Amino acid sequence: MIDISLVKYLSRNKIIWTIHNLYGHELFFPKLEKLIRRHSAKKADGSITHCNRAKKEVQKELGIPFNKKYMIPYGNFITGL
C-alpha cells in the first residue's frame, strides 16, 4: 500500500489500474488482500476492466466511483469469423 502512495506522490503521475482478476488465485490472507485492493482502488486515478460484468463487480466489491472506471473490450484471437 505504501508503494502505490509513494510512487504516486514522488512521480506526480496518474495511476491507472487494469484489473484482470478481482482477487488473486491463491488467497492466503483474504481479508488483507481485500484491504489492499480497496486501498489501491482509492489511490488509483482510474481503473480498466475488459467487460461490463467485471466493471460492475469491481464497483460492488471495491467501491470504485463510477467516474474512475473504464471498460475497454478485450478482443479475441479467433480467426475465420
N, C-alpha and C positions, 0 to 999 in steps of 0.2 A: 504494500500500500504506500509505503514511503517512496518507493521508486517512481511511481506514477506522479505523485505530487512534486517530487524533486525535479524530475525531468521537465514537467510542465512549467514549473517556476523558473528554472535556470535557462531553458531554451526559448521560453516565451512563444512557443509554437502551440498550435491546436493539436489535440489528440483525438483521432477517430478510431473507434474500436470495431473491428469486424468480428462479429460474434458467430462462430461456426457451431459451437455447442453451448447449450445453456450452462452445463456443468461438465467437468472433466469425466472421463470414462471410469476412472478408478478414484472413488471418493473415500479417503481415509478419515478426513475430518470435515463432514458435510456442513456443519454449522459455520466453521471457519471459512470454508470455500464460499458459502453464501454471503457472509460478511464482506469478504474481499471483493467479490463480484459486484455487490451493491455499491461499495466504495468506488470501485473502478468505474462503474456506470455513472456515478455522480461526478467524478473528476473528468471524465471524457467530455469533449465538446460535441461529440456526435457518435452514433453507432450505426453500423450497417448490418442488415440481415439479408438473406437471399430469397426469402419468400414472405408473404403476408402472414402466414401462420406463425412463423418464427418471430416476426415483428410483434405480433400480439402476445406471444408467450413471454418474450423479453420484457414487454411493457408490464405485464402482470407480475412476473416474478422479480424483476429487478427495479421496477418503478421508474424506468427511464421516461422522462417527459416526451410528449408527442413531437414537439419541435426539435428534438435531438435524435430522432430515429429516422433512418432512411432504408428503403428496400431497393436493392439492386438485384434483379433476377439473375440467377446463376444458370447459364446456358448448359445444354447437354452436348455431347460429342457423338451423337448417333448420326451416322451417315445414311444417305439414301431416303430421307424423308420427303 
